[in-house]
Amino acid sequence: MNLREKIDVYARLSRLDRPIGTFLLLWPCLMALWLAAGGLPDLKVLIIFIVGVFVMRACGCIINDYADRELDTYVERTRSRPLASGEVTVKEALGLFVVMGLFAFGLVLLLNPLVVKLSLVGMLLTIIYPFTKRYTNMPQMFLGIVWSWSIPMAYAAQTGEVPVEAWWLFAANWFWTVAYDTMYAMVDRDDDLKVGIKSTAILFGRYDRQIIGLFQLAALACFMTAGYVAERGALYLVGLLAFIGFGLYQQRLIYDRQRAPCFKAFLNNNWAGMALFVALGMDYLL
C-alpha cells in the first residue's frame, strides 16, 4: 500500500469522507460559543473549538471502530470499514487515535484550567461510549452526553464558568442526539439484533417513532428555554420553527421504518442544526 492509499484509509477510518457527524457535533458547539459570548466569540477560542470538533469526532470514530471491529463485518452498513475489512491494523488505528488525542489535548492547553479539566472528562466519555453497546440498551443516551460535552467546555472557554443557561442547551442537545441517533440505529436494527449490539431503536420497539417524537419535543422545549434565558429575539424563533419543520419531515421519513428513509432522516438533522445556529447568529447580528 503506497502513501496515497494509506492516507485514504486513515481518512476513511477518521470519517473525513463522511462529515455528517462532525456537523452534528459542530452546530451545538457553535451555538454554545455564541450564547456564551453574547454574539461573536473570541477568535482564538472559536478556531480552537472548530479544529477540536473535527479532531475529537475523528478520535471517536477510531475508538468506535476499534471496539466494533469484530462485529462490523456482520453489519451491512459497516462491513467495509477499514478495521473490519483489514485495510488497517489495530496497532495503526490505536496509534492514530493517540496522536489525534494528544493533538486535541494540546489545543485545550491553550485555554483556561477549567476547560482542561472538562476536556479530560470528555476524552474519558469518548473512550467509554463504544463499549456501552455491549452492556446497555441505551447507548444513544450515553452518546448524548458525549455529543453535548463541548457545550460546557465552550462556556468555560468563553466565560470561565458554566452557568445554568449552558445546561439548558446541554439538555436540548442531549434530547436531540438521542432522537437522531435512534433514527440512525433504526437503519441497523435487524443486523444489530443478529450480532447482539444494543440500541434504543431495539429498546423502544414498536413505539420508536412516538418516543423519538417525544425526544424531539423535549429538545425543542430546552432550545426555547436556552434562548429565553439568553433573551434571544424573533429571528431565533424562526430557527425554532425551522427545527419543528425538519422534525416533522423526519417523522414522515421514518414512518415505515425502512433503512434508506431512516438514514435520510438522520442526515436531515444536519440541516435542522444548521438552521438553529444560523438563526441564532443572525439574531445577534441584527
Secondary structure, DSSP 8 states (H G I E B T S, - for coil): --HHHHHHHHHHHTTTT-THHHHHHHHHHHHHHHHHHTSS--HHHHHHHHHHHHHHHHHHHHHHHHHTTTTGGGSTTTTTSHHHHTSS-HHHHHHHHHHHHHHHHHHHTTS-HHHHHHHHHHHHHHHHHHHHHHH-S-HHHHHHHHHHTHHHHHHHHHHSS--HHHHHHHHHHHHHHHHHHHHHHHHHHHHHHHHT---HHHHHGGGHHHHHHHHHHHHHHHHHHHHHHTT--HHHHHHHHHHHHHHHHHHHHTTT--HHHHHHHHHHHHHHHHHHHHHHHHHHH-
